[in-house]
């Protein structure tokens, strides 16, 4: 049957159909492979970006909670206040109200004596009331305590309601208060409004592009939603949160999710909060889908052009056969087609002679056709190679975007850590010193509050530029999120790192930042640590540098502090 069908279809059509089928198969395989590759890479990039958002939010929560605990602890330990805790309640109330005006996130600050009676509080709220059964008071008598998000019906009834009608929820911070003899005489407690976390959430999301449609949810250690939609619900399983990356299936559409746990900071041990960053899958894969459609359209166009070209080439190839057949067939049939004058012999010889002469005349045409086909094939190969090069350039550009911080152009955490681990391995193998610098802009929240986030972003960019211009080509600079930078110095001991750190600290302090609006100045605090053989990996060195940074912050800011590799537990506690 196949032979009978082949006998009915011309050679020109057979060649065209076969070439078209092969072209379509190549286009299909290429499109499917490219789509899978693009979607996989787009998913990885989106999940990494979401993880950065979640980590940024978690770090901000840890940082703010650590600062609130430190503020309450510092007020509770102020020597000038020791004579007034039990006596001058009016003066104590004014001090607490001044503190509340400095940071409005404190919904209530009060001092309760050892029996749990509130002696002084902001605006006089709950003064005279007993808080002896409150967890923050009970735990605060023993040590500094932080209580998880909760509602406070008694306090909420004393405070003016929010304009949007949302219920009051608080995070409690409490520290014991000692008298001059060292005896605990009461507890200084503060209710931090949970709306503060929503402000942090909006700040984190404001640094992202709106078209990314990203969202952030905060849940407690039991999996209940503390911040975000579906308050109080448990939308995620423990396995999903443990994996760090997962897909959330909802009726309104699937979303990519990345989870990062808060880890505490300094004396603040953390409350086990988990930050989940979300993004619609359609948004995350929009670029990959566009690339797939483009590849499909280019492939189909190439296939159509290939079929047309093959049809034309097949016509050119079969035409000499048709002409040769017709010429041979005419010999002996048409009087003028006989070549007997040139070839002597029988009519069969005359036909063969005419066929040979016709074949020889067509050889040149066939060779020209072959050269044309070769040129077209070479052009097609060059075009395909050019497309591959462009695709490689696009992939390289996407890799650069994934490894750099969008605001400063510096490396991000994801790109920095492999370089730092490589430097750590080199140090342990060849004993070549390396140092880690943790840099943080002082009072950066005040810059955002006074001058706006655009000015804050400009300060971050210029500080990043100052640091980047100061390092050598062998050193690496990265932005870890917020106003925090990290520097890897190769072939540098702690003494050399201190000289370098103080130089960039002075440069920043002497720089006048000129964002849109009024000029401003900023300072930085720097923590340093030199890698030691006791460090398990570079994360331990970074952690020591971070503790040194905390010491610089606690020591007055705009300074440089270092932490030796042999630091004891007492030194760690002091930091």
N, C-alpha and C positions, 0 to 999 in steps of 0.2 A: 504493500500500500504506500509506503514511504517513497519507494522508487517511482511509482506512478504519479504521486503528487509532485516529486521533484522534476519529473519530465514535463509537467504542466506549468511550472514556475520558472521564469527566466532566470538566468545566472545573475543578472543585475539585481533582481529582487531578492534572491537568496542571500547574496552578499550584504545587501542593505539591511535585511531583517536580522541576520546574524549579528552584524555590527551594532545595530540598535539594541538588541537584547543584551549584549555584553556591556554596552555603555550604561543601560539602565541598571544592570546588576552592580556595576562599579559605583554609580551614583548612590544607589541604595545602601551599599555597604559603607561607603564613605560618610554618608549623612548619618547613619545610625551610630557608627563609631565616633564621629565628631560630636554628636549630640550627647552620647554617654560620657565622653571625656569632658566636654564643656560643663555638663550638669554636675558631674562629680567635683570638678574644680570649683565651680561656682558655689556648690554646697559647702565645701571645705572653707572657702574664703568667707562666706556668710557666717558660718558657725564660729570661725575664729574672730570675726568682727564682733559678733554677739557676745562671745566670751570676754573680749576686751571691755565691752560696755558693762557686762555683769561685774567684772573684776573692778572696774572704775567705780561703780556704784558701791560695791562692798567695801572698797578701800575708803571711800568718802564716809560711809557709815561708821566704820571702825575709827577713822581719824576724828570725826566730830564727837563720837561718844567718849573717846579717850581724852579729848580736850575738855569736855564737860566734867568728867570725873576729876581731871587734874584741877580744874577751876574750883570745884566744890571742896576738894581736899585742901587746896591752898588757902581758901577763905577760912575753913575750919581750923587751920593751923596758924593763922595770923596772931602774932604776939600782942599787937595793940588791942585785939578784941577780947582777950582772955578775961579782963576784969568786967566786961560788959555782958557776957553771955547770960548771967543770972540776975543782973541788977538793972542795967540801963537798957531796957527793952525798946524804948523809943529810938535811941541812937542805933541799936542793932537793926531795928526795922528799916531805918533810913539807909543803912549800909546795904541791906538785902534788896531794897527797892532800887538803889543805884545800880547794883549788879544786874537786876532784871531789866532795867532800861538799857544797859549796855548790850544785853543779848535777849531780845524779846522772846526767843524760843523758850525761855523759862516761864512756864505758865504760873508757877508758884514756888516760892522758896521760903522755908521756915525752919525755926529751931525749936525742938522739943526737949524738955528736960529729961532726967533719967527715969521719971515716972510716966513719960509719954504725953505730958501736957504741953501744948504748943505755947511757947513764951513770946515769940516774935515771928511775924510772917509778913510777906509783901501785902500791902493794902490792908493789913490786919485780918486777912482771911484765915479762919479756923483758929485764931488766937483764943486760948482758953479751952479749946476742944482737946479730947484725948485721942491720940493716935497710937496708943500702946499696943494695939492688936494688928497694926499695919505691918506687912512683911518688910517694908523698907526700914521701919523703925527697929523692928526686932533684929534684923540682920545688921543694920547700921550700928547698933550698940557694940557688936563684936568686931566689925572691920568695915572697910569701905565696901559698899554693896551697890549693885546695879540690878534693877528689877525689870522684867520684860514688859512689853506693851500690854496695857490693861485699861479698863474704864474705871473712873473714880466718881461714883454718883454723888457723894457728899461734896467733893471739891467742885464738880461740874455745876452743882446747884448754886455755888457761890460766885462763879465766874460769869462774865457776860458771854452770851452764846456767839458762835461764829456766824458771820453774815450769810453763809451758804447753808446753814442749818445742820452741818455735819456734826456728829457726836464727838465729845471730848474723849481722847485717848492719850495716855501718858506713858513715858518711860521714867522710872524713878532712879535718882542718884542720891546716895546717902553716905555720910562719913561720921565716925564718932568724934566728939569734941571733948578735949581734955582741959582740966584746969591747970593752974601753975604747978601743982604737985604731981601731975600726970594721971590723975583719976578721971575716969570718964564721967562727965556731968550731963551729957545729952547727945542728941543726934542732929546734925545739920542735913536737911533733906531738900531735894528739889524735884519738882515734877516737870519734865521736859515734854513740851507738846509734840505729839507724834506728827503733826503737820510739818514739822521740820524735815522729816524724811521725804515728804512729798516735794518740798522745795529742792532738796538734793536731787531727787529723781528728775524734776524738770530741768535742773541745771545740767545734769549728765546728758539728758536727751537733747537739750538745746545745742550741744556741741556736734550733734549728728545731723545729717541732711534730712529734712522733713519727708522727702519722697521715699526714704528708706522704710517708713512706717514702723519704726521700732518702738517697743514698749518694754517697760520694766515692772516686775512684780517682786515683792519681798514677802517671804514666808518664814514662819518660825521653825524651831527644830522639830515640831510635831507635824509640819507640813501644812499648817493653816495659813491662809493668805492674810498678811498684815497690811499690805499696801498694794493697791491695784484693784481691778474688778473682782467680783465674787469674794468680798471680804468674809473671812471665817471659813471658807470652803477649803477642801484639800484636793486640788485638781491634779496633782502630780504624785506618781508613785515613788517610793524610796529608791527603786532600781533606776528610774529615770534620773532622779537627782544625783545619784551616785555616779552614773555614766558621764555626766557633765554635758553631753549633747544628746538631744532627742527631738522627736517630732510630736507636736501636740495636734491631735485630731479633734476638730470641733465642727459643728454644723455650719458655721459661717466660713469655714475654710481651714486648711492645715497651716500650721506655723512651725518654723524652725525655732528651737529653744536651746539656750546655753545657760548652765547654772554655775555660780561661784559662791562659795561659802565665806562668810565673814570669819576672820581668824583672830580678832582682837588686836590690840596694839599696846605695848608697854604694860602698865598695871591693869589696864582694862582687858579682861580675859575673853570678852565676847559673850553674846547671848545665843549663839547658834543660828543666827539668821542666815538665810540662803537667798541670794538674788538671782532671779531668772529673767534673762533678756529674751524677747520674742520678736519674730519678724515673719510676715506672711511668706510662704514658700513661693507664691507667684511673683512677689517683689524680689525675693532673693535670686530667683532663677530667670528674671526678665532678660538680663544680658545674655545668658546662655541660650535662651529661647530665640532671641533675635539672631544670635550667631548661627544657630541651627537652621533657621529659615533662610538666612543669607547663603549658607553652604548649599542648602537644597536648591535654591533658585539658581545659583551659579552652576551647580551640577546638572540641573535639568537643561539650562541654556547650553552648557557645553555638550550634553548628550544630543540635543536637537541639532546643534551645529555639526556635531560629529556624524549624525545620520545623513544630514544633507551633503556633507563633504564626501562620505562614503558612497552615497547615491551617485554623486557626480563622478567620483573616481571609478565606480563600477561601470558607469556608462562609457567612460573613456577606455576602460580596459576591455569591455565586451564589444565595443564598436569595431576594433580591428578584426576580431573573430568573425563578426557578421560580414564585414567587407571581404575578408579572405574567403569565407564560405560562398558568398555571392560571386566573387571573381572566379573561384575554381569551378563553381557550378555553371558559369556562363561559358567557360571554355568548352567548345564542341556544340554549344547550343546556339550561340550567336556567331554569325560569320565574322564580324569585326573583332570578336574576342579570341579568335584562334591565332596562335603565335607560331604557326607553321613556318613562317618565313625565317624565323630565328632558330627554331629547333626542328630538326628533321627527325622523322620517325612516325610512329603510330599516333592515333588520337590520344591514347593514355599518356604517352610521353609528353605530348603537347600540354595536356592538362597538368601533369606533374611539374613541367617546366614553368607554366604560368603560376602554379601554386607556390613554387619555391621563390620565383621572382617577386610574387606578391608578399610572401613571408619576409623576405629580405628587406623589402621596402618598408614593412611595418616594424622591423626590429628597432630602427631609430626612433620611431614614435613610441614604442613600448619603453625604451630606455629613458626618453624624455619624461614619459609619464611616471616612471619609477623615481626619477630625480625630484619631480614635483611632489610626489607622495612623501619622499624622505624629508624634503624641506618643510612640508606641512607638519609632519610628525615631530621634527626637531622644534618647530615653533610651538607646537602643543606642549612638548616636554618643558621648554623654557617657561611657558606660561604657567604650567603646573608648579615648577620649581619656584617661580616668583610668588605664587599663592602660598606655597609652603613657608617661604621666607617671611611673608607678611604675617601669617598665622603665628610663626615663632616669635616675631616681634611683638605681636599682641599678647601672647602668653608671657613674654618677658616683662612687658609693661604691667600686666596683672600681678606678676610676682613682686615687682617693685612696689606696687600699691599695697600688697599684703604685708610687706616687710618694713614699711615706713609709716611714721606718724603723719597724719594728714595735716595737722596744724603747723608743725615745725619742720617737716621734711627729715627729721632724725629717724634713727632706727626705733622700732617699737620693741616691746618686751619679747615678742615672739621671735624677732630676728636677732635680738641682742643675746639671748641666753645661749644659743649654740656657739656663738663667737666667744662668749665668756667661758663656757665649758671647755672649748678648745684651748683657750689661754691657760685655764687651770691645769689641764693635762700637760701642757708644755712646761708650766712651772714645776709640777711634781716630777717630771722626767728630767729636766735640765737645770732645775733650781734657779730659774730666772725670775726675779721678783715681779709681782704684779700687785696693783692696788685697785681697790674699788672706792669710788666717791659717790655718796648719795647726796643730792643737792635738792633743796626745797626752798621755794620763794616764801619769804616771811610775810605774814599777814596778807596772804593773797586773797582771802575771802573779803577783807576790807577793801582791796582794790576793786573787786567785782561789785561790792555794795556801793562804793562811792563813785566809781567811774563807769561802771557797766561791764558786761561780759566782753564786749568788743575790745575795750581797753585792756581787760585781763588777758584776752587772747594775744593782743599785740605785745604785752609784757612777756608772755610765755615765749612768743616767737623770737623776740630780741634776746632774751636770756639764753634761749637755745642757740641762737646765732653766735653770741659771745663765747659760749662754751665750745661750740663746734670750731670756731676760728682759733681757739687757744690750744687745742689738742694737736698732736702729731698725726701723721697719716697712719701710723700703726695703732693708735688709740681708737677707741670706739665710744660714741656718745649715743644715748637712747633716752627717750621720754617714756617713763613708766606709767604715766597717767596723771591727770590733774596738773599740779605745779611741781611735780617731782621728776628729777632727771638722775641718770646714773652714768658714770664715766668709768671706763676700763683703761687703766694706764699700764702698758707693758714696759718691761725693763725699768721699773721705777720702784724704789723702796718708799717707806713711810715718810722719810725726811723729804725726799724729792716731791712726793705727792703733796706734802704740807705746803711747800713753796708754790707749787702749781695751784693748789686750792685757794690759798690766800690771794694769789694774783687775780684769779677770776672773781673772787669775792670783792676785792677792791674795785675791779673793773665794773662790776654790776652796781656797786654802791655809788660810783662816780658817774654813772650813766643817767642821763635825763631821758626818760621815755616820753615820746611825743605821739600818742595815739590821737585819733580825732577827738578834739576837746582839749582840756587843760593838760599841761605837762605834769609829770609825776616822777617820783623816784621809788626805787624798790631795793631791798636787800635780800641776801640769800644766806641760808645756814647750810653748812657742809659737814657731813660725817664721813670719816675715812676708816678703812680697814685694809691691812696688808694680808695677802693670802698666806696662810700657814699650813704646815703639814698636818696639823690637827683638824683642818677643815675637811669634812667629808666630800664636799663639792663646792662649786662657786656660790650656791645658795647660802651656805653657811657664812662665807665672806660677806655677801650682800647683807645678810641679816645683821652681822656685826657692824657694818657700815651704817645700817639703818638705826641701830641702837646708838651709835655715835652721833647720828643726825638728831635723834631724840634728845641726847645730852646737849647738843648745840642749841636746840630749840629751848630746852629748859634752862640753859645757861644764859639766856638773854638775846638769842638770835644774832644774826650778822656776825657769825664767828665760825671757826673751824674746830672740830673735835675729832679725835681718833680713838680707836679701840684696838688694843693689842690682841693677837691671836691667843695669848695665854691668859686672857681675862678670866677672873674668878667669878663665882656666882654672886659674891658680894658686890663686885663692880657692876655686874649685869643688873642687880637690883637697884644700885645707885643710879644707873642710867635710866 
